[in-house]
Amino acid sequence: MHDRAADPMGAATSATAVATEIMILLSIEARIAQVRLPVEANRSALLCSYRCFSARWPRNFTPCAHPFRWQFLQAICNNGDYNSLLNHQKTVMKDDNLQSIAKKLVAPGKGILAADESTGTIEKRLKSINVLSTEENRRAYREVLFTTKDAGEFISGVILFDETIRQKTRDGRTFVKALEEQGIIPGIKVDKGAKTMAKFPGEKITEGLDGLRERLAEYRKLGARFAKWRAVIAIGDNIPTQTCIDANAEALARYAALCQEGDLVPIVEPEVLMDGTHTIERYFEVTQQTLESVFHALYEHRVALEGTLLKPNMVLSGKDCPQQASVQEVAEATVRCLKRVVPAAVPGIVFLSGGQTDQQATEHLNAMNQLPDLPWQLSFSYGRALQAPVLKAWKGDEANVSKAQQAFHHRAWCNSKARFGKYTKDMETAKAA
């Protein structure tokens, strides 16, 4: 018989295997306990198993390959802390649930509708079609979007605003229920907006961490399953500063940790603005710098990346740059930048449209999905790029609802095709199929 004590490497391997066996046994025992076994009796059984296995380990040996498991076993078996096992299981189940929702949000062929405009922003949009921004008009417009037939074929989730998550359709259903009936996951914007950063001219910091834990709990009860927080980084003379980037990254990470604690998938949105004359090379540099800071902060705050989605800008030329990058250049620069920084553990990247036209946003997404070796799902979380044709068709007139819904369905279909890299310009005038 092989002598483990005489072979340290063999002992380590065997002990690690034994530790794994014990974890499996503990999990099985815990599941049984939830159904029929008394806790005290179960503790005794687990303690007996632990002592039996530990007697086979070499003297003074600690399985360093799995220090967490070792400490966890000691806590349960030596201290009799059975409740920590159950708490651990609940945490694992919650993480699995968050991962499942995150994956559904970036399911192939689907993307997210960002309908989370603040009251001020939606007022501007309604004003563009000469519609007064009353609560009823805002509700009526949202209903056009949320009740579009078969939208769930292309839309996986909708980001709502505080007002919107509390509103109902004309027939009395909550917007949350109307979305869920189409298989669409409701989400919620939770930040309080970007404010001027004290002593940093031209830069902003997003506020809203105060009371966030309580707000997340309320939104969870109202039906939200994911959330979004937006930070904005401007490019200009001597900006962005590292201080501004790091401050926003820290806020994003704290928000993300609170979301996961509250059983909500966090969408992390660090938007580097396209306003300015900067080149695509400068945009690349600042985007990489920003994402590096964000993921460092997420790591420091123990955010599980598998239950998190990233909502970044694409890497473009500045809006006023005289040399505008081509669709292919944007696609290649964006993916190259993301591959340098974004871990493959992130299930998906849902791009913001950020000032692009609806067609530009679709073309860029399509070109990126034609590139090889993508470690994540590349999807969309568009606001204006999905809604612009809807507003134009609706015009605040009840008689135009059907036409507006057709426009929304068509735009979502085009972006669904871009998810597979199969969009063509001919589809702009083709019927969705």
C-alpha angles and dihedrals in degrees: 000000000000113000108225093190091057092051111052093185091051090046092053092049093047094045092050090051090049091050089053090050091053092050089053091049091048091051092049092047091049093052090050090048091056089059108038121335122098113243096237093051090048092051090055092051092049092047090051091051091048094052092045093054095039090057088066094057121095115264114272091008120145118187096234092175087075107027093160093053091047093052091044092053092047091051092051100039103034097038098031090232097160093159090066088062091054091046089050090052091050090052091050091048091049091050090049090051092051091049090051093052092045090053092048090053090057097037112151112279095015138096144170130274111218103213095155101111114151119242090263094050096047088049089060092049094049090045089058088066094038095253121140114239101238122149090251093051091048090049092048092051092050090050090057089059100038097048097047106135115251093002087135089071089072106015118071099177144003125216109220133196125233092260094045099051088060096049131095140212120251091263091057102259118133114245087243091058093044090055095044091052087063093047091254118142116230119227136177140220109231108174121100096225138269114294132190110279110235113249092000107099114210094013133103140204123204116235133201109094093115108095092359095131091058094044091051091052090052093048090048089056090048089057107266115146099180138024141206135216122185128206122185126213118189126205118216144108107340092346147151097045120203088240092061093045093049094045092054092044090053091051091048091051094048090049092049093050091050090049093054091045087054094047096254127126109238120223106204112208117187102170119194102201120237093212111119144046097280121134125243088255091059091045089052092051095051093043091053092046091051096047092048090057093045096052092044089055092046089053092048091052092049094241112171104236092200088067095044135084127205121221107191136161120258115249103256141153113271113272092250098036110127091219109060117196119237124246091258093048091052092049095049095044093048096049092043091053093047093048089057094056117013115084118231088236088079105095096213150351117227109195125215116225093225104190097329121129116255092255095047091053090052094046093051093048091048093051092050092052090054091062119098131246101024110174094198139038109267108213141148139257100184129173113170093019089063099034104044095083090043094056091045092053098040102048090178092288120131089212090064098054095101092049092048092050091051089053091051093047091050094049091048090049092053091052090046088058089049088057087068095038089247101114119123131183089243087070090068088077099026125098116256112255 
